[in-house]
Amino acid sequence: MKRVLTAAVLVPVVLLIVFKAPLWLFALAVGAIALLAMHEYLGMLSAYGIEPLRRTAYVLSAIVVFGTFSGIEENIWLRTPLLQFPWLFRAWDILLILPLVLGIAIVLRRDMRGALPAAAGATFGILYLAVTLALLIPLRSDSIQNVLILFVLLSVWAGDIAAYYVGRAVGRHKLAPNVSPNKTWEGAIASVIASVAASWVIFHFQASLRGLFELQRYRFYTPLSGATEYVSLVHILAIGVLTNIAAQFGDLFESALKRGAGVKDSGTLLPGHGGILDRIDALLFAIPVVWYYANLTGFLQTNSLP
């Protein structure tokens, strides 16, 4: 019951932020999720016997998210004398100085034991969490690609639901027994099918769905009047399958992290669901796949327009 009630509250809040929040508030929500997930991730590092670089990881994660937001062209108001060198704050440039920043943090520590695992753990956490979640900000700001946020959410959710119910009903063959004994190949296949179905729905109605992102309308419902843009079936199948496979590996990867750390859940923030990281684990692998597929193929720009 706790699981259902939490989802009933959480899903509408997430969709409301995705559709109706101004970009600065959306970026703030992304930053908050990144920091909460980082907190849980660093807790798992501690369970591995690694003393993490907590403050450094938090600060760099916040800078990555803020830098991605400030790098968007419409944020002219951020071009103040204090930020007259905005390239310093871009997410991707921060990655180039990670060895320097983390190296300084290591030198300033009193205990040198575990220095390399601590630096490596912080680096991976920033890439795994902050950089991945920061990709949502430019997607949200793009009037064409914003529908991809809805796609990745619904695709992952549909896949999770299908895998759970089909796996319980007819699952016989274990998918990854060493990592997650309850997951089955039958559930995994059902998950792929559900994600492809979600892909078709999203891209069939993408024009109407984009209207939900337009704040000036001040309404929370836009009727889905039918397809007015075209995406080929090849792209629908490809992005649906690739996103789902990535999401399933993301789920399994976080399960492997927890199993290695000897913990059941990453946290206790969400009743019935565990922690933030438990809820976004699949998204953390799915978001980069969606990002790169959309930008490498350009399928929304080239195939969607009439």
Order of alpha helices (4+ residues) and beta strands (2+ residues): alpha-alpha-alpha-alpha-alpha-alpha-alpha-alpha-beta-beta-alpha-alpha-alpha-alpha-alpha
